[in-house]
Amino acid sequence: MAGRSAAGKVEWLEAPKELSSLNLIPAATARLKREDGQAIAEYALVLAAASIVLIGVLTASGLTDEFETLAESVVAALFPD
């Protein structure tokens, strides 16, 4: 990248320190060790497990007919024929 000095002369700018060739491998390994993505995946797994348990409870309790009726009425209200 090039920049201009106060005198208007073009000067070359150095690459950021974290992008230099000597720091590229440690920067990549540090990025791989971050746990942000793991937390999101764990939340998704908990949500999926809770959904499966909720569906199982609703099926076992016999409330599926009421929810099916509710879903049909919502669909009919949103998409009238």
N, C-alpha and C positions, 0 to 999 in steps of 0.2 A: 504494500500500500504506500502511496505517496501522499505527502502533506506539504503545505506551503509554510515557510517561515514568515516572520513579520516583514522581511525585506522582499517577499514574493518569490524567493528562490525555492525550487522544489527539493524537498528532503525526503529520504526514504525512512519509513517508520519501521521499527523492529516489531516482530511478531510478539504477541503476548507470551509471557513467561511459560504459561501452562501449555502452549502449543509448540514450544521449541522441540527439536528432535530428541534432546536428552531427557526431557520430561514427559514425552508422549506415552511411553509404556507405563510409568507410575501413575499418570493421570488416568489412563484407560483402566488399570487394575483398581484404582480407587473408585472409579465410576461403577465398575462391576460389583464392588462390595457394598454399594449403597442399598439400603433396605426399603426404600420408598415403594418400589413395585411389589415387594413381598407383602407389605402391609395391605395394599389394595387387593392382592390376590387372597389374602386371609379373610378380609371383609367379605369378598365375593363368596368364598366357601362357606362362611358362617351364614350369609344370607340364603344361599342355596339349601343348606342343611335345615335352616328354620322353615323355609318354604316347603320342603319335603315333609317335615314333621307336621306342619299346619295342614297340608293336604291330607296326610294320613289321619289326623284327628278329625277333620271334617268328614272324611269318608266313613270312618268308624262310627261317628256319632249320628249319622243319618241326616245331617243338615245339607247334604248335597242338593236335594230337590229345591230347597228354599234359595240356595245360591244360584242354581240353574235358572230358576224363575226370575230372580233379580237380574242375572246377566242377560237373559232374553229380553226383558223389559228395557234395559239400558240400550241394548243393540237396536231394538225397535224404535226407541226414542231418537237415537243418533242417526239411524239410517231408515227412514220411513219408506215404504214401498210406493 
